[in-house]
């Protein structure tokens, strides 16, 4: 597997995000439209795409949340490639990149119907925290946090 650091205008990233959005819509149906406004990542310079046999199979990104924290965004692995450690590798690359840039904490939001994502984040040291920002009061959101020190 190869993980490439790139940006949100990368064609492979954009293709994977289309699949991610389809997956989220199938889980949350019309409720997903509320979240779509928070999932936009235009002109983001901190994106990774994972490749297996030269095929893009997963992605993730982060953006600055505050002076010391990043927010993990757009985590996705193609359904045919799940369970192979790709998501873990993507997330670790995002965390490494974040620390290289001086950030010390990562936050993220996932949904109550994304059991595999919740399990992954817990396995990699994330803990559930109070919903933050736009996710306050959203009962299908689960927010998590991790120290990157």
MOJOHU-V911888 format. One record per helix or strand of 3 or more residues. SS is the DSSP state (A for helix, B for strand). FROM is the first residue (numbers start at 0). TO is the last residue. Records with the same first field share a line. If there is no record, write none. Layout:
SS: FROM-TO, FROM-TO
This chain:
B: 1-5, 46-51, 54-63, 68-76, 104-110, 126-128, 140-146
A: 10-35, 78-80, 85-99, 114-122, 132-134
